[in-house]
Amino acid sequence: VIWSQDEKSSVIYGMPMAVAKAGLSDEILALEEIGARLVEGVS
């Protein structure tokens, strides 16, 4: 599973953008959503 941080919540969007543009992200999430999504994924 590959998640990318969204542009709006990124200070520097370079690396997350590269992953998203390459079509490698399963989900693009805001920074504040990543922790909850991680817990959800392992529960």
C-alpha positions in Angstrom: 0.0 0.0 0.0 1.3 3.4 -0.9 -0.1 6.6 0.4 0.9 10.1 -0.6 0.5 13.3 1.3 -1.8 15.8 -0.5 -0.5 19.1 -1.9 -2.6 21.3 0.5 -1.1 19.8 3.7 2.5 19.6 2.3 5.1 22.2 3.1 7.1 20.9 0.1 5.1 18.9 -2.4 8.0 17.6 -4.5 8.3 13.9 -3.5 4.6 13.3 -2.8 3.8 14.9 -6.2 6.2 12.6 -8.0 4.6 9.5 -6.5 1.1 10.8 -7.3 2.0 11.8 -10.9 3.6 8.4 -11.5 0.3 6.8 -10.6 1.9 4.9 -7.7 -0.3 6.1 -4.8 -3.2 4.0 -3.6 -4.5 7.0 -1.8 -3.7 10.7 -1.5 -4.3 11.9 2.0 -4.0 15.1 4.1 -1.3 14.9 6.7 -3.9 14.8 9.5 -5.6 11.8 7.9 -2.5 9.6 7.6 -2.3 8.5 11.3 -5.9 7.4 11.5 -5.7 5.6 8.1 -2.6 3.7 9.3 -4.4 2.6 12.5 -7.4 1.6 10.4 -5.2 -0.4 8.0 -3.6 -2.5 10.8 -6.7 -3.1 12.9 
